[in-house]
Amino acid sequence: MKDIIKLVLQELENIQIIPAPTLDEFDRSQYLYHAFQVHGLSGVEIDGIGNVYGFLAGGQEKPLVISAHVDTVHAKSVDHSIVKQAEIWSGPGIGDNSLSLAALIGLIHHFHSQPAHLPGGIWFVANVSEEGLGNLAGMRVVTDRFKDKVNAFLVLEGIGLGAIFHQALGLKRFELRVSTAGGHAWVDYGNPSAIEELAKFITASKKIVGQKKGQVSLNFGSIAGGSTINSIAKQAVCRFEIRAVSEELLTQTNRKIGRLLIAANNPEVEYSVEEIGSRPFGGLKENHWLVEKAVKILSDLGLTPHLLAGSTDASEPLSRGYPSVCICLTRGGNIHTRNEFIEISSIKTGLQQVINLVNDIWRV
């Protein structure tokens, strides 16, 4: 295991410094394309959307897909350097998802060199467009490609060791625009401001949804508007998303927002909303063979498994009824910030979890 850890950490440093914002992941995909070739995979290719594939041959059983997403939430202009403090390494996107990509290479090395013959082959996939408005486009293509021709889809995330995401949270994303006549800050004082009207809408929306943590969430993630400090804002725009554990809850919340928008429209204020993204529902029951195997393996490693619902790349195959789970490789925190960090010492356990699960996948 020491040589695998060493390789993973080396590759983590190489991958981390290559920015890969969603929808602009080409440089990092190219690196992984060459890494897959160097480490002996066959059929290595990059598809039209930027996903990278490589195959490790095995026996006649159905193959397995192990995937990790290439993209991060951070712009190319952000400093992607790693800050090392003993067992804690930090940097933008280091756990989400540079570590998982490095782990793919470590796993390729392990399974390529192990003496035991795999009952089935393994497709290693580095897929694009997991974050934000990527809307799982990369994994949608991956799922279209393999469908039910594989035994299972194993999705890797860096942070959250012990978590098993076996249920897919559904979500919808929207862009909302508010328009008014605007005007001069003094002469036209009293005219509606697009910014102020949008702020009122946001406040009212949060009130009607209420506090339903663990059931439904409403998040306003970005906002912009206005032109100058002495002008009444003529335009304002925000982007928001609704997540829920069930399609019924998502639909109910969406309808509440819709009714609020209808009520808010008046001759002086115009609201327009456009759906800009969605993610599907789906899931495996706790007694599904893949979930039970993942739980047992974590327990055998001395960890407490946590069965969770989440919005991950596993959502796409889960929505179509294919066996899939998302599992995590280490502990860490500050996810989606520039100070995101991972714990180096627990990577060994995270990798062992994946290795044990792969070895157990084909056992009845």
ChimeraX attribute file (.defattr): number of C-alpha atoms within 10 A of each C-alpha:
attribute: neighborCount
match mode: 1-to-1
recipient: residues
	/A:1	11
	/A:2	8
	/A:3	10
	/A:4	18
	/A:5	19
	/A:6	12
	/A:7	17
	/A:8	24
	/A:9	17
	/A:10	13
	/A:11	21
	/A:12	22
	/A:13	16
	/A:14	14
	/A:15	24
	/A:16	23
	/A:17	18
	/A:18	19
	/A:19	26
	/A:20	26
	/A:21	23
	/A:22	22
	/A:23	19
	/A:24	18
	/A:25	22
	/A:26	21
	/A:27	14
	/A:28	24
	/A:29	24
	/A:30	16
	/A:31	14
	/A:32	27
	/A:33	21
	/A:34	13
	/A:35	19
	/A:36	26
	/A:37	15
	/A:38	10
	/A:39	14
	/A:40	15
	/A:41	20
	/A:42	14
	/A:43	13
	/A:44	20
	/A:45	18
	/A:46	19
	/A:47	13
	/A:48	9
	/A:49	15
	/A:50	23
	/A:51	26
	/A:52	26
	/A:53	23
	/A:54	24
	/A:55	22
	/A:56	19
	/A:57	18
	/A:58	17
	/A:59	11
	/A:60	10
	/A:61	13
	/A:62	17
	/A:63	24
	/A:64	23
	/A:65	23
	/A:66	21
	/A:67	26
	/A:68	28
	/A:69	28
	/A:70	32
	/A:71	28
	/A:72	27
	/A:73	20
	/A:74	18
	/A:75	14
	/A:76	14
	/A:77	8
	/A:78	10
	/A:79	14
	/A:80	20
	/A:81	14
	/A:82	17
	/A:83	12
	/A:84	12
	/A:85	8
	/A:86	9
	/A:87	10
	/A:88	14
	/A:89	18
	/A:90	22
	/A:91	22
	/A:92	28
	/A:93	28
	/A:94	30
	/A:95	32
	/A:96	25
	/A:97	24
	/A:98	30
	/A:99	27
	/A:100	28
	/A:101	29
	/A:102	25
	/A:103	27
	/A:104	24
	/A:105	21
	/A:106	24
	/A:107	22
	/A:108	22
	/A:109	19
	/A:110	15
	/A:111	20
	/A:112	18
	/A:113	10
	/A:114	9
	/A:115	8
	/A:116	10
	/A:117	13
	/A:118	20
	/A:119	17
	/A:120	19
	/A:121	21
	/A:122	23
	/A:123	23
	/A:124	24
	/A:125	28
	/A:126	27
	/A:127	29
	/A:128	33
	/A:129	27
	/A:130	24
	/A:131	21
	/A:132	15
	/A:133	14
	/A:134	17
	/A:135	25
	/A:136	26
	/A:137	21
	/A:138	25
	/A:139	28
	/A:140	18
	/A:141	18
	/A:142	24
	/A:143	22
	/A:144	11
	/A:145	10
	/A:146	17
	/A:147	16
	/A:148	16
	/A:149	12
	/A:150	19
	/A:151	22
	/A:152	23
	/A:153	27
	/A:154	22
	/A:155	23
	/A:156	27
	/A:157	25
	/A:158	27
	/A:159	28
	/A:160	18
	/A:161	23
	/A:162	24
	/A:163	23
	/A:164	21
	/A:165	25
	/A:166	27
	/A:167	26
	/A:168	28
	/A:169	26
	/A:170	24
	/A:171	24
	/A:172	20
	/A:173	22
	/A:174	17
	/A:175	18
	/A:176	18
	/A:177	20
	/A:178	24
	/A:179	22
	/A:180	21
	/A:181	16
	/A:182	20
	/A:183	18
	/A:184	15
	/A:185	16
	/A:186	10
	/A:187	9
	/A:188	13
	/A:189	13
	/A:190	12
	/A:191	18
	/A:192	19
	/A:193	27
	/A:194	27
	/A:195	23
	/A:196	14
	/A:197	20
	/A:198	24
	/A:199	15
	/A:200	12
	/A:201	17
	/A:202	17
	/A:203	11
	/A:204	14
	/A:205	20
	/A:206	15
	/A:207	10
	/A:208	12
	/A:209	17
	/A:210	12
	/A:211	12
	/A:212	10
	/A:213	9
	/A:214	10
	/A:215	13
	/A:216	20
	/A:217	19
	/A:218	23
	/A:219	14
	/A:220	16
	/A:221	9
	/A:222	10
	/A:223	16
	/A:224	12
	/A:225	18
	/A:226	17
	/A:227	12
	/A:228	10
	/A:229	9
	/A:230	11
	/A:231	17
	/A:232	25
	/A:233	26
	/A:234	20
	/A:235	20
	/A:236	23
	/A:237	20
	/A:238	20
	/A:239	19
	/A:240	18
	/A:241	19
	/A:242	22
	/A:243	25
	/A:244	26
	/A:245	20
	/A:246	16
	/A:247	16
	/A:248	10
	/A:249	16
	/A:250	20
	/A:251	15
	/A:252	13
	/A:253	20
	/A:254	18
	/A:255	12
	/A:256	13
	/A:257	20
	/A:258	14
	/A:259	10
	/A:260	15
	/A:261	17
	/A:262	12
	/A:263	9
	/A:264	15
	/A:265	13
	/A:266	9
	/A:267	6
	/A:268	13
	/A:269	18
	/A:270	18
	/A:271	19
	/A:272	13
	/A:273	15
	/A:274	11
	/A:275	13
	/A:276	14
	/A:277	16
	/A:278	18
	/A:279	21
	/A:280	19
	/A:281	22
	/A:282	23
	/A:283	24
	/A:284	20
	/A:285	11
	/A:286	13
	/A:287	9
	/A:288	12
	/A:289	14
	/A:290	22
	/A:291	19
	/A:292	12
	/A:293	18
	/A:294	25
	/A:295	21
	/A:296	15
	/A:297	19
	/A:298	24
	/A:299	14
	/A:300	11
	/A:301	13
	/A:302	11
	/A:303	15
	/A:304	14
	/A:305	16
	/A:306	14
	/A:307	16
	/A:308	13
	/A:309	22
	/A:310	20
	/A:311	22
	/A:312	24
	/A:313	33
	/A:314	30
	/A:315	31
	/A:316	28
	/A:317	26
	/A:318	22
	/A:319	20
	/A:320	15
	/A:321	14
	/A:322	22
	/A:323	22
	/A:324	27
	/A:325	27
	/A:326	26
	/A:327	24
	/A:328	23
	/A:329	29
	/A:330	24
	/A:331	20
	/A:332	21
	/A:333	15
	/A:334	16
	/A:335	17
	/A:336	15
	/A:337	13
	/A:338	17
	/A:339	17
	/A:340	19
	/A:341	26
	/A:342	27
	/A:343	18
	/A:344	18
	/A:345	14
	/A:346	15
	/A:347	23
	/A:348	15
	/A:349	18
	/A:350	24
	/A:351	23
	/A:352	17
	/A:353	22
	/A:354	22
	/A:355	15
	/A:356	16
	/A:357	19
	/A:358	21
	/A:359	13
	/A:360	14
	/A:361	17
	/A:362	16
	/A:363	8
	/A:364	5
